[in-house]
Amino acid sequence: MTLTAPAPDTRVEAEPQRRPAAAPPRRPGMARLALTLGAFVALGPLTIDMYLPALPTIREELATSSATVQLTLTGTLIGLALGQLVIGPLSDALGRRRPLLAGTALHVVASLLVLVAPTIEVLGALRVLQGIGTAAASVVALAIVRDLYEGRAAATMLSRLFLVMGVAPVLAPTIGGELLRFTSWRGVFAALAVYGVLVLALGMFGLRETLPPERRRSGGIAGTLRTYRGLLRDRTYVGLILVAGLTMAALFTYVSGSSFVYQRQFGLDEQQFGMLFGAGAFWLIAATQLNPVLLRWWSPARILIAGTVGGTAAGGLLTVLAAADIGGLFGVAVPLWGVLFAAGLALPNAPALALSQYGDSAGSAAALLGAVQFGVGAAVSPLVGLLGNDALAMGTIIVAALALAVTVLAVVVRPWQLADPQDDVLLAVAH
């Protein structure tokens, strides 16, 4: 269906408001804003990825199984999903800065407590708290972008943001591997705490409030539930967040399984794994930076179609090569790079389309989007360990997730019916 404003009715107070947003506050420069928000959002990928080279070591030191260790990653994703559902509405009611700073502070505390975690169960619980803390950065950053930009300008800004975010997964496993030369896996979490303190200071002194008091929405728990109910009644929005979630599931399948595939199946050490993981993340970054160029000629919906279909094809190739044992290490790595490139095209455009009609409830809409993304990722990531932690298991889950994303896109979203989001004067700023 075409994204158009519904006629007013008696339920308007209970529904997310679909009307043109009020005049936005004065904007900082796009580059400076992308760097500031990117520093916060990078906290999530760093928290997820920096300890990946240490997963086999954690398994041995805490005397547990590979699948159980991977559940600590799942705990982070659960925290990210649940945290966003709470923090998103809070940011609509209280403004963006306070929830952002409080969440970052929680992350710092949880990271420090990991230093004394005695068991895998305690580590898993603290990873949930870390996820809740990083959820603030994830949802508030999206809401800030929606406060300031619309349509193609929003998709362009998200692509710039993904450039900054992309540095984190490129560097995180390499940083983690290098830290393991000098410290234990607990030292990785000490480094995360230090980074959290730095970005907390950056937010306190370098980020203005983007949601003025007159645009805030506060309806308590009942109002929050009504807002979510209204969002879930929008078939196109629901379809788009499912597509984003399934694409993220494919990405987290790679994240959760790659350390075991590269280190155990192919015998790489921690530093070699970090380098190869970074090489893969390069293709994710390249796609996100190609996206603004493609947006000059194609709509976000068309690029989203290309990303999901291309990712499914690359995942299928990975599965075939892994099943036939063809190509060795590069028979696994090269198709994975294709999956990451395709994800880099899909991930900025699905949120931009999903949020385009929800200026007055951007925090809640972004929260539900993020909850689905990380919730699906949390559900899917342990499957790699349960299926054997090898390249075939990884490829099977990736192709299944992306094929389902294509199905949802075709059956539920029907992108050929979507209007190309019309930009206001902010579009000129993006270019």
N, C-alpha and C positions, 0 to 999 in steps of 0.2 A: 504494500500500500504506500501511497505517497505521504510523506511526513508533512501534514498540514494541521493547522490549529483546529481543534474541535469547537463546535458551537457551545456557547455557555450553557450550563444547566445548573440544577440545584445542588450538584455534588462538587461544584468547583472548589469549595473550601477543603474538601477531602482529597482532591486530586493534585498531582504535581502541575503547576501552572505552565501552560504552553502559551506564553505571550512574549513579545520582544523584551529583552532584558533592559533594565534601566541603564542610563548612561554610565559606562564603566569609569572607575577611578583612574587617575593619572597613571599611565603605564611607565614602568622602567624600560630601558632599552632591551630589545629581545635577547641579545647576546648575554647581557648581565643577568637577566631573569633566568635564562636557560642554565647558566652556570650555577646560580644560587639554588634553583629548584633541583638541578641535576645533582648537586652536592648532597641534598637531602635524600632524593630518590635513590642515589647510589648506595645509601646505607642498606637498602634491601638486598640488592645483588651481592654486595660485599658480605653481608651476614649469611647469605645462602651459600656463596661460592668459596669464600676464603678458606674454609675448613675442609673442602672436598679432598685435597691431597692427603689429609690426615684420617679419612674414614677407615681405611684398613688398620691404622695404628690404634684408633679409638676402639675398634672392634676387639683387638687383642688386649689392650690395657684394661678395658672394662669387662672383659670375658663375656662377650655376647656374640650374636650372629650378625651377618651382613644385613639381612632384612631388618633387624632391630635397629642397627645403626642408621639405616636409611630412614627409619621412622623419626629420627631427630630432625631430619629435613622436613618430613611431613608435619611435625609439630610446628616448625616455623611457618609453613604455609597455612596451617590451620589458624595460627595466631594472626597472620596477615588477613585471612578471610574474615574471621569474626571481629577483629579489631576495626576493620573498615566499616562494618555495619553499624557500629556504635559511634565511631569518630566522624563519619561522614555527616550524619544529622547534627552532631555537636558543632561541626564547623559551619553548618547553615545557621545555627542558632547563636553561636558565640563569636563568629568570625573565624578566620583561617589561622591566625598566628598562635593563639593560645593552645588549641589542640595539637598543633604541629610541635610546639616546644615541649609540651607535657609528654607526648609520645616519645620524642627523642630522648628525654631524660629517663623515661622508663627503660628504654633500650640500653642506655649506659649502665643503669643499675643491674639489669639482668646479665649483661656481659661480664660485669665484675663478679657476680655470684657464680658464674660458670667456673671461675678459677678455683673454687673449692667444692665443686659438684662431685660427690663420692661415687655415684652410681649412674647407670644409663638412664634410669627412670628420672632422677633429678635433672640430669642433663636435658632430657626430653621436655620436662616441664619448663625449664628455663628457656629453652628454645621457643616454646609457645609464647612466653613473655616477650622475648626478643621480637617475635613476629608481630605481636600487638603493638609494640613500640614503633616498629618500622611501618606499620599500617598507616600511622598518622602521616608520614611523609608521602606514601603512595597516593592516598586519597586526597589529601590537601593539595598536592601538586596538580593533580588533574582538575580539581575544583578551581584553583587559581587560574589555570589556563582557560577554563570555561568562563571565569569572571571577566577575562580580558579579551578573549578572541572567540570568533565563531567560524563555522564552515571550513573552507580550505585554509584560512589563516590559522585555525586551531590545529588542523592536521599538520600544517607546516611547522607550527610551534612544537607540537609533540615530536616531530621528526628531529628538530634541533635538540629537544630535550633527550631524545633517545641517543643522540651522539654523545652527550655528556654521560648518560647512563651506560652507554656501551663501553666506555672506558673501564667501568667497574668489573664486569664479567671478564674482560680481556685481562685485566691486571690481577684480579682477586686470586685465582688459583696459583698464579706465578708468585705473587706476594706471599701467599700462604706456604707454598713450597720453599721459598727462600727463608721465611721465618722458621720453618721446621729444621733448617740447618743449625739454628742457634738456640732454639727453645722447643718446648713440648707443644702439643696441640692446644694446651690451655693458653699459651702465649699468644696464639692467634686471636683469642677472645679478648685478651688484654689490649691488643692493637685495635680491635673493634671499639672498645670502650674509649680509647684515646680519640679515635676518629669521631665518635659520637659527641664527645665534648667539644671538638672543633666546630662541627656543623651546628651544634646548639648555640655556640657563640656567634656564628655567622647569621643564624636566624634572628637572634636577639637584636643584633645591630645592623643587619643588612637587608631585612625583608619587611616591607610595609604591609599593612592590612589592605586586602583587596575587596573585602565585602563590607561596605558601609552599613551602619546600624539600620538605616531605613529599608535595606534589602534583606535583612535577616529574618529567618522563619523559626519560630519557637512554639511548638504545639505539644511538648512533652512526649511521653511514650506513645500515647494514643495518636498524636499527630504524626509521629514518626512511622507508626504502623500504617496509618492511612496513606502516607506518602509512598511507602513501599508497595502497598496494595495498588495504588494508582499506577506506579511504574510497571508492576507485573501484569497489568491489564493491557499494556501496549505491546502487541505482538511483535512489531518490528524491533523495538528496544530489547525485548527478551531474546529474540533471535540473534541480534547483534552481540549481546553480552555472552550468549552461549558460544557463538563463533569465536569470540575473544578468549573465552575460557578453554575451549578445546585446542585452540592454537597455543595457548600458554601450557596446556597439558603436554603437548608434543615437546615444547621447549624444556619443561621440567623433567620429562622422561630422559632427555639427553643429559640434563644437569645431574640427576640422581644416579644414572647408570654409567656415565662416562668414566668416572674414576676407576670403577671395577673393570670395565671393558678394556680401557687403555692400559691399566697397570697389571691386572691379573691375567686377562686374556692375551695381551700382547707384550707384557713384560716391561713396560716403561717404568722409570722411577718417578718420584714425586715431582722433580724439576722438569723432566721431559713431559710429564702429563700436563703441567702448568703451561708449558710452551704450546703444546698441541691444542689444549683447550682455548688458549688465547687466539690461536690461528683460526679456530672455528668462529669465535666471537667477532673476528674481523668481518666476516661475511654478514653477520647480523647488523653490524654498524654500517657497512657499505649500503645495504638495502634501505635502512632508515634514512640515509643521506641522499640516496637516489630518489626517494619518495617525493620530496618537494619539487624536484625537476619533473617527475612524471605528472604531478598535480597541475602543471601548466597546460597539459594536453588531455589528461584523463581525469575522470571524477574519482573521489575516494572509493565509491562502490566498485568501479571497474578494477581498480588496483587491488582491492580486497579479494575480488574473485580470482585475479591472477595469482595472488599470494597463496590462497588456500589450495587452489588446483595444482599449482607448481609444487607446493610442499608435499601434497599427496603423492605426486609422481616421484619426487625425490625419495620419500619414505618407502615407496614401493620398490624402487631400485635398490635401496639399502637392504631391504628384506630379502630380495632375490639373491643379491651378492653374498649376503651373510649365510643364507640357507645353502648355497652352492659352494661356500668357502672359496670364493673367487676374489682376488685382489689383495688379500691380506689386510694390513693396517689401512692402506689408502683406499681399499675397496669399502671400508667402513667410513673413513674420515671424509672422503670427497662427497658421497651422497648426504652425509650429515651436514656438510657445509651448504649443500643445496637446500636442505630443510631450514637451516638457520637463515639463509638469504630470503627464502619465501616468508618465514615468520617475520622478518624485518619489514617486509612490505605490508603484511596484514595487521600487525600490532598497532601502528599509529592510526590506521584508518578505521578500524572497528570502533575504538572508543570515540573518535571524532564524530562518526555518524550516530553512535548511540546517544551521545550527550548533546547533540546539536539542537534539540528541541526543549532542553531542560535548564535554561539559564537561571530560573528562580529556585531550583532545587538541585543545583549542580553537585553539592556535597553528597546528598543522598543518592543521586543517580550515579556518581562516581564510586560511591561506597558499594552499591549493589554490583556494579560492574567489577570492581576489584575483588569483592567477596566471591563472585562466581569464578573469576580468573584463578585466584589462588586456591579456592575450594576445590575446583576440578583438578588443579595441579596437585593438591594434597592427596586427593583420592587416587590419582593415577600413578604418582611417582613410586610408591612401594611395589607396584606390579612388576617393575623390572627385576627387583630382587626375588620376588616370588616365582618369576618365570625363569630364573637362572642367571641373571646379571651378565648376560653375554650380548653380542651384537644382534643376534636374531631376535632375542626378547625385546631389545630396544627398538629395532626396526618395526616389529609387529605392532607394538603399542603406538609408535609414532604414526604409522600409516592408518591405523584404526581411528585414532583421534582426529587426524586431518580429514580423512574420508567422511567421518561423521560431521565435521565442520562444514564441508562442502554440501552435504545433504541438508543440514539446517539452513545454510545460506539459500539454497535453491527452494526448499519447501516452505520455510517459515519467513525468512527475510524478504525473498523475492526481489533481489537488488535491481532488476530491470524496471521495477516500479518506483524506485526511490528517486525523488527529485534531487538534483545536484544542489547541495547546500549553497544558498546565495549569501555571499559575504557582504558585510557592511564596509564602512571606510577602513576598518582595521585590516582588511586584506592587504592594503597598500603597505602597511607596516611590515608584514611578513616577507615582503620581497624587497 
